[in-house]
């Protein structure tokens, strides 16, 4: 992969993202370019075929303290809107399948953030989630009761997933996000 090209693409497009930390598939493709999008799609296909994330019970989601995580979900409830960090994260279970690809993608992600930080772009901090509560406290506050009800066994996972997804969509349509601390 052409790392420099991907970083240039990131720097050109990062300010055009309307509502970080949530990013659509189309925005993700534009953000890093076609080559990175194809590599991420390849890793995702491998994940789907081998059910790697599903079989490991989303430990990564737990470790990063994602407020959307609950074992009652069969996948991320905002799969099509998940943060860039989540899209680039591949645990060691992926190492056998795509070691070089994993390393290249990781370098592109971190080097892109470093380049944006060097340019003084404050949006770079919005890529450091989950947890989402730091950069999207309103979204987390809105979905927390539903997640809690699911954890307590008083709500249906399918219904909660739909509610969470709708709330995330609403979050993306609100006024452009600011940078935490601004």
KALINMO-V407689 format. One record per residue. N is the residue number from 0. RES is the residue in three letters. BURIAL is I if it has 9 or more other ideal C-beta (glycine too) atoms within 8 Angstrom, else O. Layout:
BEGIN
N_RES_BURIAL, N_RES_BURIAL
END
This chain:
BEGIN
0_UNK_I, 1_UNK_O, 2_UNK_I, 3_UNK_O, 4_UNK_I, 5_UNK_I, 6_UNK_I, 7_UNK_O, 8_UNK_I, 9_UNK_I, 10_UNK_I, 11_UNK_O, 12_UNK_I, 13_UNK_I, 14_UNK_O, 15_UNK_O, 16_UNK_I, 17_UNK_O, 18_UNK_I, 19_UNK_I, 20_UNK_I, 21_UNK_I, 22_UNK_I, 23_UNK_I, 24_UNK_O, 25_UNK_O, 26_UNK_I, 27_UNK_I, 28_UNK_I, 29_UNK_I, 30_UNK_I, 31_UNK_I, 32_UNK_I, 33_UNK_O, 34_UNK_I, 35_UNK_I, 36_UNK_I, 37_UNK_O, 38_UNK_I, 39_UNK_I, 40_UNK_O, 41_UNK_I, 42_UNK_I, 43_UNK_O, 44_UNK_O, 45_UNK_I, 46_UNK_I, 47_UNK_O, 48_UNK_O, 49_UNK_O, 50_UNK_O, 51_UNK_I, 52_UNK_I, 53_UNK_I, 54_UNK_O, 55_UNK_I, 56_UNK_O, 57_UNK_I, 58_UNK_O, 59_UNK_I, 60_UNK_I, 61_UNK_I, 62_UNK_O, 63_UNK_I, 64_UNK_O, 65_UNK_I, 66_UNK_I, 67_UNK_I, 68_UNK_I, 69_UNK_I, 70_UNK_O, 71_UNK_O, 72_UNK_I, 73_UNK_O, 74_UNK_O, 75_UNK_I, 76_UNK_I, 77_UNK_I, 78_UNK_O, 79_UNK_O, 80_UNK_I, 81_UNK_I, 82_UNK_I, 83_UNK_I, 84_UNK_I, 85_UNK_I, 86_UNK_I, 87_UNK_I, 88_UNK_O, 89_UNK_I, 90_UNK_I, 91_UNK_O, 92_UNK_O, 93_UNK_I, 94_UNK_O, 95_UNK_O, 96_UNK_O, 97_UNK_I, 98_UNK_O, 99_UNK_O, 100_UNK_I, 101_UNK_I, 102_UNK_O, 103_UNK_I, 104_UNK_I, 105_UNK_I, 106_UNK_I, 107_UNK_I, 108_UNK_I, 109_UNK_O, 110_UNK_I, 111_UNK_I, 112_UNK_I, 113_UNK_O, 114_UNK_I, 115_UNK_I, 116_UNK_I, 117_UNK_O, 118_UNK_O, 119_UNK_O, 120_UNK_I, 121_UNK_O, 122_UNK_I, 123_UNK_I, 124_UNK_I, 125_UNK_I, 126_UNK_I, 127_UNK_O, 128_UNK_I, 129_UNK_I, 130_UNK_I, 131_UNK_I, 132_UNK_O, 133_UNK_I, 134_UNK_I, 135_UNK_I, 136_UNK_O, 137_UNK_O, 138_UNK_I, 139_UNK_I, 140_UNK_O, 141_UNK_O, 142_UNK_I, 143_UNK_I, 144_UNK_O, 145_UNK_I, 146_UNK_I, 147_UNK_O, 148_UNK_I, 149_UNK_I, 150_UNK_O, 151_UNK_O, 152_UNK_O, 153_UNK_O, 154_UNK_I, 155_UNK_O, 156_UNK_I, 157_UNK_O, 158_UNK_O, 159_UNK_I, 160_UNK_I, 161_UNK_O, 162_UNK_I, 163_UNK_I, 164_UNK_I, 165_UNK_O, 166_UNK_I, 167_UNK_I, 168_UNK_I, 169_UNK_O, 170_UNK_I, 171_UNK_I, 172_UNK_O, 173_UNK_O, 174_UNK_O, 175_UNK_O, 176_UNK_I, 177_UNK_O, 178_UNK_I, 179_UNK_O, 180_UNK_O, 181_UNK_O
END
